[in-house]
Amino acid sequence: MEMLAAVPVDNLDAVRARRAELHESMAALEQALAGAGPGRVEPWAERVHVALVELSADLRAHVHVSEAPGGLYEEVVAAAPRLAGRVRRLATEHAEMLRLVEDLIARAGGPMDDDGVASMRTRATALLGRLVRHRQASADLLYDAYETDVGGET
C-alpha cells in the first residue's frame, strides 16, 4: 500500500483560495450571460467581457498554483505517482480552457448582434461546464492523493 504524504498547508490554503476565486468568477460570468435583451447587446457584451477577463485572471492563478515548479501537481505526483496520468489530463485541460476563455474575450470585445449573443452564450456556457467538471476532477485528485477534502464553496 502506498504511503500518502501530507500536503503542505500553504499549498492547500492556496488551492482553497484559488478555488473560491474561480467559483466566484464563474458565477459572475453566469450572471452576466443571463442579461441582455433586444437593444441591449452592447452593455451585455461589456458585462460579459469584464466577467471573462476576471475569469481569465482567476483561471491563470489556478494554473499557476497547480503547475508551477514546486506546485500542487508536482507534489501530487511525488506523493502518489499513480495519479500522474490524471495530473497530465488536468494540465492539458488548463491549456484548452485558457485558449477558450481568450477566444471568448476577443469575441466579447468585438461587434455583436443578437446572433453573436446567442453564440457567446452557447460557447461561454460550454466553457462553464468544462470548468465545473475540471474543478470536480481537481478536487477528486486531491482527495485521492491526500485523503483531504478541499471544501465546499464559500
Secondary structure, 3 states (H helix, E strand, C coil): CCCCCCCCHHHHHHHHHHHHHHHHHHHHHHHHHHCCCCCCHHHHHHHHHHHHHHHHHHHHHHHHHHHCCCCHHHHHHHHCHHHHHHHHHHHHHHHHHHHHHHHHHHHHCCCCCHHHHHHHHHHHHHHHHHHHHHHHHHHHHHHHHHCCCCCCCC
